[in-house]
Each structure stands twice: as structure tokens, then as C-alpha cells.
Amino acid sequence: MNILNHKFELAARPVGLPKRSDWAFKEEPVREPADGELLAKIIYISLDPAMRGWMRAGKSYVPPVGIGEVMRALALGRVAASKNPQFAVGDYVYGLLGVQEYAISNGAGHTKVDPSAAPLPVYLGTLGMPGMTAYFGLLDIGQPKPGETVVVSGAAGAVGTVVGQIAKIKGCRVVGIAGGAEKCRFITQDLGFDAAIDYKAEDVTVALHTQCPKGVDVYFDNVGGEILDAVLTQINRGARIIICGAISQYNNTTAIKGPSNYLSLLVNRATMRGMVVFDYANRYGEAAREMAGWLAAGKLKSREDIVEGLETFPDTLLMLFKGENTGKLILQVAKAEQSASSS
Ligand SMILES: NC(=O)c1ccc[n+]([C@@H]2O[C@H](COP(=O)([O-])OP(=O)(O)OC[C@H]3O[C@@H](n4cnc5c(N)ncnc54)[C@H](OP(=O)(O)O)[C@@H]3O)[C@@H](O)[C@H]2O)c1
């Protein structure tokens, strides 16, 4: 097989925001898949805030990426060669394929996707891991009821856009917190949120008081830090807080800042619960079917932010932490229609 792979390996554990020198860009020949393996040509790589956590040593819900290992990432590719009976050449697969152009894998944990049912990038966002996170975090843990007020932070991002739209489908008042006027316009005018709070321009506590006149029943937290603390001052009795992420804290060089207003949970008999999407893996099909129906009916809109070029990976990843993405951030590393070719 006369093909070269290019890939990013983790070269050093970052302190603060990842730097170019934390990565090693490597070239290597692609080998033939062995029995039970497949070779995927990667088209789209999913860039996720969780990748920052995977670079950190220490205990988490998955082991860290080792120094010298290809950077872990969800990706979507097309099978270019296969000695695995479950995958045929030409199949589109979504799984942990890594930040590279070609991946050899045994297919464990990969799902096949149907390019005729939805555009391929949607399978990395609304119908992929972020969409599953939104669906199960909101519905299973948040349990929103019609007429309740749902607040979501990171509201213009991959998870937040889906959370807010599902909450609208469930008949809730939805308030999104996002950075900047354009993101606030997008979630209200294009996605139908009832209100938006620009945390970069407004006092979040004051704005929540205005936009949530009946208080907050469900808070889907993507950012942690000061915004979590502000929402805690506005929750209702029996409120449910979903701890999905805390992106404001991921690049801290000092200790993570926890909420100081946590006694509001006691006063309001409220719950705050963490969630990891992988715990719902055996129910992804159920969520994908329902969300595909909402997409087809026009009740749910999917937004992807696609940047081209594997070599841009170190800078493109940082867009997540600088708030430069709207919707699901994706790195495109091959043209979709040429993905089955072997050059
Ligand atoms: N628990 C799970 O299983 C699970 C699964 C998937 C994702 N997550 C978490 O869900 C959250 C959202 O992930 P995503 O993939 O949807 O990312 P995303 O929202 O598409 O992108 C990240 C966004 O975070 C916002 N942000 C960055 N720094 C911030 C700060 N200091 N304060 C407030 N907001 C900040 C930015 O938007 P603004 O311009 O609005 O600031 C940025 O666009 C992350 O915390 C992620 O780790 C958890």
C-alpha cells in the first residue's frame, strides 16, 4: 500500500492553553490492515473541549492520551480497505479514529452512518456525541416539563444549540447564555430560543433575573465558573442542574474554581448531577432516531463550523476556548467525494 499518513501526536502535557510545541506532526507509511482490522480514510475530525481533559495526566472517566500517542479524537471516515467482516469498503464509520488522515482499527465502538439520511457533518454534531450529550443530559437528568424555564450556557455551541432546541420542543421557556451579540442573535432568531444573555457584555445575575421572571427550573451547565455561580442564585425549589462541562476552567493553571453559592441547592432542595455521555451508549440509537425525526420535520436545526486542513489542528482546536466557533467545530481533512480513493 503506497499511502502516507500524517498525524498529530501529543508531545507534551500542556500548561494552560495548548501550544504548538505540545504537538508533534508526523508522517508515516500506511500499512495493510491485519485480519479483523479496517483502514479508514478520515474526512472529518470532531474537535471537542473534552480533548483538553484527555491531554491531562490523572484520573478521569477515560485514561489520558500518552505522550507520543496520536491525539484521541472522534472522527468520521470512509473504509478504504477492510479485513473486518462488519465493515465493507465504502462504508462511512464514526468512532475514535484520532487526529490523522488514515486510521487502522479493529472497529470496536465504531458506528456506520448513512450519508443519504443526513449530511455527513451532522453525524459529528447533532446526530453524534454532542447531540447525544444534549439529549440525555437534558431529558434524563434535567427532566424538563412544559412551562418550566431552562437555562443553558455555551448556548451557541455544539451541545448548547441542541439542548435549547430540545427544551423548546418540550414546551419550555429557554434562555441561552453565550458570548457576543451575533451568537445571541443566532440562538434567538435562527434557533428560536426565547431570550439570550451575552455574558461578555451583561451582568449575568441581573440578566437572569430579567429573562427568567419565574426563576430557573433546569440549568444545563457547559461552562462552570462564575456563570454557574450566577445561575445558582436564581434557581427554583426542586431545580435540576446538569453538570455537563466547565470549559471556563479547562485551561486553568491554578485550582479549578467551584461554585460558592452551592447552599442554594440546600435551600431549594435542588440537585446538581454530573453526566458522561458514554454512559448512554446503549441508548444512542433511540436518541438518534428521535432527533433525526425532529431534523426532518424542521423542528431541530444543526449548525456546523468546518475548518479545512489537518495542519491547522493546533490553532483550530483553540477556537473552542476562544469562543470562535458557532455550532459543532469540525476539522475537514479530506474531500468527502474523494474519500474512498487511496491517494
Ligand atoms: N459530559 C459529557 O459527556 C460531555 C460531552 C460533550 C461535551 N461536554 C462539555 O460540554 C461543553 C460544551 O461542549 P461543546 O462540544 O458543545 O463545545 P462548544 O460549546 O461548541 O464550544 C465551546 C464554547 O465554549 C464557550 N467558552 C469558551 N470559553 C469560555 C469561558 N471561559 N466562559 C464561558 N464560555 C466559554 C465558547 O462559546 P462563547 O463564545 O459563548 O463563550 C465556545 O464556543 C464543554 O464543557 C464540554 O466539555 C461534556
The ligand as an SDF file (V2000), in Angstrom:
LIG
                    3D

 48 52  0  0  0  0  0  0  0  0999 V2000
  -20.2290   15.3600   29.9880 N   0  0  0  0  0  0  0  0  0  0  0  0
  -20.1600   14.9310   28.7380 C   0  0  0  0  0  0  0  0  0  0  0  0
  -20.3310   13.7520   28.4280 O   0  0  0  0  0  0  0  0  0  0  0  0
  -19.8590   15.9400   27.6580 C   0  0  0  0  0  0  0  0  0  0  0  0
  -19.9540   15.6030   26.3060 C   0  0  0  0  0  0  0  0  0  0  0  0
  -19.7340   16.6080   25.3490 C   0  0  0  0  0  0  0  0  0  0  0  0
  -19.3900   17.8970   25.7640 C   0  0  0  0  0  0  0  0  0  0  0  0
  -19.2790   18.1550   27.0840 N   0  0  0  0  0  0  0  0  0  0  0  0
  -18.9720   19.5100   27.5590 C   0  0  0  0  0  0  0  0  0  0  0  0
  -19.9760   20.3660   27.0720 O   0  0  0  0  0  0  0  0  0  0  0  0
  -19.4430   21.6820   26.9330 C   0  0  0  0  0  0  0  0  0  0  0  0
  -19.7500   22.1850   25.5250 C   0  0  0  0  0  0  0  0  0  0  0  0
  -19.0720   21.3590   24.5880 O   0  0  0  0  0  0  0  0  0  0  0  0
  -19.2740   21.6100   23.0290 P   0  0  0  0  0  0  0  0  0  0  0  0
  -18.6300   20.4910   22.3240 O   0  0  0  0  0  0  0  0  0  0  0  0
  -20.6840   21.9210   22.7590 O   0  0  0  0  0  0  0  0  0  0  0  0
  -18.3880   22.9200   22.7920 O   0  0  0  0  0  0  0  0  0  0  0  0
  -18.8910   24.2580   22.1200 P   0  0  0  0  0  0  0  0  0  0  0  0
  -19.9140   24.8440   23.0330 O   0  0  0  0  0  0  0  0  0  0  0  0
  -19.2500   24.0170   20.7070 O   0  0  0  0  0  0  0  0  0  0  0  0
  -17.5900   25.1620   22.1190 O   0  0  0  0  0  0  0  0  0  0  0  0
  -17.0800   25.6830   23.2620 C   0  0  0  0  0  0  0  0  0  0  0  0
  -17.7070   27.0570   23.5820 C   0  0  0  0  0  0  0  0  0  0  0  0
  -17.4820   27.3340   24.9620 O   0  0  0  0  0  0  0  0  0  0  0  0
  -17.5550   28.7030   25.1650 C   0  0  0  0  0  0  0  0  0  0  0  0
  -16.4920   29.1350   26.0910 N   0  0  0  0  0  0  0  0  0  0  0  0
  -15.1600   29.0150   25.9210 C   0  0  0  0  0  0  0  0  0  0  0  0
  -14.5120   29.5410   26.9770 N   0  0  0  0  0  0  0  0  0  0  0  0
  -15.4650   30.0060   27.8210 C   0  0  0  0  0  0  0  0  0  0  0  0
  -15.4330   30.6720   29.0820 C   0  0  0  0  0  0  0  0  0  0  0  0
  -14.2710   30.9530   29.6820 N   0  0  0  0  0  0  0  0  0  0  0  0
  -16.6040   31.0040   29.6700 N   0  0  0  0  0  0  0  0  0  0  0  0
  -17.7790   30.7270   29.0730 C   0  0  0  0  0  0  0  0  0  0  0  0
  -17.8780   30.1050   27.8780 N   0  0  0  0  0  0  0  0  0  0  0  0
  -16.7360   29.7500   27.2660 C   0  0  0  0  0  0  0  0  0  0  0  0
  -17.3570   29.3820   23.8060 C   0  0  0  0  0  0  0  0  0  0  0  0
  -18.5860   29.9830   23.4490 O   0  0  0  0  0  0  0  0  0  0  0  0
  -18.8660   31.5460   23.8220 P   0  0  0  0  0  0  0  0  0  0  0  0
  -18.4380   32.3220   22.6280 O   0  0  0  0  0  0  0  0  0  0  0  0
  -20.3240   31.5380   24.0700 O   0  0  0  0  0  0  0  0  0  0  0  0
  -18.0210   31.8610   25.0150 O   0  0  0  0  0  0  0  0  0  0  0  0
  -17.0520   28.2250   22.8780 C   0  0  0  0  0  0  0  0  0  0  0  0
  -17.5470   28.4270   21.5790 O   0  0  0  0  0  0  0  0  0  0  0  0
  -17.9670   21.5730   27.2560 C   0  0  0  0  0  0  0  0  0  0  0  0
  -17.7670   21.9370   28.5910 O   0  0  0  0  0  0  0  0  0  0  0  0
  -17.6820   20.0940   27.0730 C   0  0  0  0  0  0  0  0  0  0  0  0
  -16.5740   19.6680   27.8210 O   0  0  0  0  0  0  0  0  0  0  0  0
  -19.4980   17.2150   28.0270 C   0  0  0  0  0  0  0  0  0  0  0  0
  1  2  1  0
  2  3  2  0
  2  4  1  0
  4  5  1  0
  4 48  2  0
  5  6  2  0
  6  7  1  0
  7  8  2  0
  8  9  1  0
  8 48  1  0
  9 10  1  0
  9 46  1  0
 10 11  1  0
 11 12  1  0
 11 44  1  0
 12 13  1  0
 13 14  1  0
 14 15  2  0
 14 16  1  0
 14 17  1  0
 17 18  1  0
 18 19  2  0
 18 20  1  0
 18 21  1  0
 21 22  1  0
 22 23  1  0
 23 24  1  0
 23 42  1  0
 24 25  1  0
 25 26  1  0
 25 36  1  0
 26 27  1  0
 26 35  1  0
 27 28  2  0
 28 29  1  0
 29 30  1  0
 29 35  2  0
 30 31  1  0
 30 32  2  0
 32 33  1  0
 33 34  2  0
 34 35  1  0
 36 37  1  0
 36 42  1  0
 37 38  1  0
 38 39  2  0
 38 40  1  0
 38 41  1  0
 42 43  1  0
 44 45  1  0
 44 46  1  0
 46 47  1  0
M  CHG  2   8   1  16  -1
M  END
$$$$
